[in-house]
Amino acid sequence: MKAFAATFLAAVTIGALLAPAQAQTGSKTLELVKQKGFLTCGSNTGLAGFGLPDDKGNWTGVDVDLCRGVAAAIFGDPTKVKFIPLTAKDRFTALQSGEIDMLSRNGTWTQSREAELGLLWAGVNYFDGQGFMIRKKLNLASALELSGASICVQQGTTTELNMADFFRTKGMKYEAVAFADINEAVKAYDSGRCDAYTTDASGLYGSRLKLVNPDEHVVLPEIISKEPLGPAVRQGDDQWFNVVRWTHYAMINAEELGVTKSNVDEQLKSPNPEVRRLLGGEGDFGKGLGLPKDWAYRIVKAVGNYGEVFNRNVGEGSPLKIKRGLNALWSQGGIQYAPPVR
């Protein structure tokens, strides 16, 4: 009996010691965000189409609009976001430490980043792949002709490893010229310090706009990697993970259902049960997320559906003019696909 009592007391003591740690691991980010009254979002230091502030501090981009969508879902106000520009080297540390609530900075979803860094990717808001940009005067038609080239690249990214793998696999030599900041890498390439510049293909089009003479540069056709880009959160808070993930899914579902920023008020009267569930007219699908029933309506009203976000930031309505490609809806030849709200 004494042995049983001792064992029981030990188990209770251990449970009491573990309880605070478990509570800390499952910290409620959503409640903390509500308490402080705004969302803190880790963003790019300046990448056209994804995260770029103007001279007045107004941010634009695909990743920026995702953060604004989350803020709209929580507060009904897309302006309640504080953007924290982060380098590739510092972005994950800032998320791990709690300096930011979410990271939306064209970050590639990989196994090691989730398994070793204690992070979770809440979806893919841009399917991309790595490429190379060169000067037209080099008269090269393929990345397979880059043997011996010097290549500007950003440190702390999957880009470095992908480049090393590509050249090693092809039996080609190269010289990496690495920089901590993307803007430094682009400036170095533009000044002629490197023969080529490499990053995600979407980033190449955005960076080309910053060059002194954009028309003198061309993006080579090869895509050498898979780069599923999306928002990341800390592990251990399933509710917050779902808030961020379903913000993205709400925008995809809205596009599929034909709900736009301009017609969302009219769509509140739609007889379509899928539209009604999405916008809060039927059932309460915000409750499980810790959000009001019109959470998705708020998102679309504030930033639009996924297609609208894509078009104005990187698509035909933007200076980048990037085709939808893989980022088209699954029903239109792409692979953007969202589970239903039901």
N, C-alpha and C positions, 0 to 999 in steps of 0.2 A: 504493500500500500504506500509506504514511504517512497519507494522507487517510482511508483506511478505519479505521486504528488510532485516529486522533484522534476520528473520529465515534463509534467503539465505546466509547472511554473516556468521551466526553461523555455517551453514553446511559447507561452504567453509573453515572456520577456523579449524573446527574439522577434515575435510578431509586433510588439510595441516599438522595437527599434527599427523594424523595417517599414512600419507604417508611414513615418514622415518622408522617407526616401521615395516610397511609392506615390505619396501624395504630390511630392515635388516633381517626380517624373511625369505625372498626369496633370500638370499645372494647366489651368484653364486660360489659355491665351485670349480667347474671345472675351472673357470677363475683364481681363486686364486691359484689352483694347477699349472696351466700353467705358471702363473707369477713367482712363486718361483722355478719352474723347477723340482719338484719332488713331489711324493705322500707320505704323512705321514700316516702310517698304524699301528694301535694298534694291538699288537700281544701277544701271550702267553709268559710267563716267561720261558717256557721250557717244552713242551709236545711233545714227539716223535710222528711223523706222522702229526702233525697239525701246530706247531710253535716251532722250536728248533734251536738255533744257535750253531755252533761248536766252537772250541777253537780259530778259526780265524775270528769269527763273521759272517760266512756264514749261512744264514737261510734256512731251508727246512720245508716243510709241506703242507698239503692241503690248509690251510688258507693262508699261505705264498704265494703259487702259485696263489691264487685268487687275492691278492694284486699286484703281478707281472703282472698278466693279465690285470688289470686295468691300470697299468703304461704303458704296451705295447700298449694298445688301444689308450692312450692319446699321448704318446711320441714316440712310436715305439721302446721303449727301456725298457725292464723289470727290469733293474738294477736301474732305477730312483725311488727307494722306500727307505724311511727311516723307519725302523721298531722300534717301541717303545714298549718294553716289559711292560705289565701291569698286576697287580694282579686282581683277580675277584672283589675285593672290589673297585678298582680304575678305572676299565675299562670304565664304563658308564659315570662317571664324566669327564674323559679325553675327551670323545666324545662330551658331552654336552658343555664343555668349549671351544671347538675348538682346543684343543691341538693336536688332530689327525683329519685327513680328513675322515677316515672310520675305523671301528672296525672289524677285522677279527680274532676272538679269540675264537673259539668253544663256542659261546654264544647261549643260548637257547632262541628261539623266544616265548615270552609269551604276553598275553593281557595286563598285568599291565606294562610291560616294554615299550610297545608302548604308551599306554594310559596315563601313569603317568610320564614317563621319557622323553617324547618328542622325541622318536626315531622311526625309521622304519627299519624293517628287509627286506633286498633286496633279499630274497630267502633262500633256504635251500641247502647248499652244502654238508651236511652230516646228514642223518636221523639216530638218535641214541636213546639210552634208558639207564637208570641208572641200574647199577648192583653192585655186591659185590665181593671182592677178599679176600681169606683166605689162611692160610697155609694148605697144604695137610695133615699134621700130625693131624689136628683137626678132620679129618675124617667126615666132614659134607657134605651132598649131596644137601642141599637146604638152601636158605635164611630163610626159615621157622624154621630152627633150630638155629637161631642166638639170640634167646631170652636171655637177660642178658649179651650180648656181649658188649665190648667196641669197638667203631667204629671211625676210623680216617676219617675226612671230611674237605673239604675246606670251609672257611667262604665266605659269600657273593654270594652264588650260589643257584640255584634251588635244588641242591643236598640235602641241609640241610632240606628243607621243604618236599621234596619227601620222605626222610628217616623217618621224623617224622610222616608223613601221613601213610606210610607203617606199621610202628610198632604199631601205634595207632589203625589202622584198624584191624590188626591181633591180637590185645590184648597182645602184647609182650613188654617187657621192654628192654631198652638199655642205654648205656652211650655214648654220643657224645663227641669226643675229637677233637675240632675244631682248625684249623690253617689258617692264612691269606694267606699263600703261598702254592701252590700245592706241591712244592718240600719238604717243611717242613712236610706236611702231609704224604707224601710217606716215608720220612726218619723215621718219628715216627713209622709208621706201620712196616717198615723193622727192626727197632730196638726192636720190640716186645712190644711197648707201647700200641698197640691196637690189638684186636683179628681179626679185619677185616678192610678193607679200601673200601670206596665207592665213586664212581664218574660215569661218563658216561662209558658205556662198552668199547668204543674205547679208552678212557683214561686209563682204567684198563690195557689193553694190552700194551699200551705205557709205563705206569708206571712200569709194571712188568719187563721191560727190564732194569730198573735202579736198581733193587733189587740185593743184594749181591748174592743170589742164586735163580734166576728166576724160575727154574724148581721145586722148593719146594712150589710154590704157584699156586692156581687154581682159576679161575673165576667161580662163581656159576651160574647156568642156568637161574635164574629168572631175568627178566627185569621188573622193577617196575614203569617205567614212559615213557612218550613220550618226547624226547629231539630233536626237530628240530633245528639243529645248522646252523648258517649262519652269513653273514656279516650285520652289522648295520650302519646306517647313521643318521644324524640329520633330524628331520622333517622340512619342509618349503623350501626344494630345490628339486623340482621334477626332474629337469634335472640330478642332481648328483645321485639321487636315481636310475634313469634309467640307467645311465652309469654303476654303480656297478651291478645292477640287470642283465642287458643284457650282461655283461662280463661273468657272470656265465651261462646264457642261451646260449651264443655263444659256450661255451665249450661243453655243453650238445648236442646242435644241431650238432656240428662238429662230435662228437662220433657217433651219430645216422646216419649221412651221410657218415661215413667212412673216414672223413678228419682227418689226423694225423699230428703231427709235422714233420714227415719225408716225407709225400707225399703232403703237402699243396701247394707247388710250382707247382707240376704236376697237382693238382686238380684245379688250376686256369684255366686250359684249358678244364675242364669238360663241357660236353653239358647239364648236369643236371641243370635245372633252380634254384633249391633249393640251390645247391652248389654255383652256380654263384652269387645268391643274397647274400648268407652268406659271401662270400669272396670278394665281391665288384666288380665282373665282370659284373653285371647286376643291374642297378638301383643304387641309392645312399642312403643306409639305415643308414649311419653314420650321415648324415646332421641333422636329428632331435635330435640326441644325442649330437651334438656339436663336433663330431669326424670326421676324414677323412673316405672316403668311404671304405677303406680297414681295418677298425678298427678290424673286426673279424679275418681277415687274420693275422694281427699283433699278436693277442692273441694266436692263435693256433701255429703260427711260434715260439713264445717265450716260451710257457709253455705246448703246446699240448692240446688235447681234454680232456674232463672230465674223461674218462676212463683211459687215460694215467696218469693224475694227481693222481687219486685214486690209481692206481696200484703201482706207484713208491714210494708213501708216506705211504700208509697204507695197500695196497693189497698184492698180491702174489709176487710182485717185491720188497717188503720191508721186514724188519725183523719182522713186526707185523703180516703179513700173514692173514689179516682180509678178510673174504668173502664179496663180493659185497652186498648180501642180499637186503635190501630195497633200497640200493643205486645203484642197477643195473638200466639200462634204463627201462622205462615202457614196452617196447617191448620185454624185456628179463626177465620178472618176478619181476622187481623192481618198484619203484614209482618215479624215476627221470624223469622228463618230462619238456620240454621247449616249450613255444609258438614259432611259426615259424617266421623267418625273412622274411617279405614280406610286 
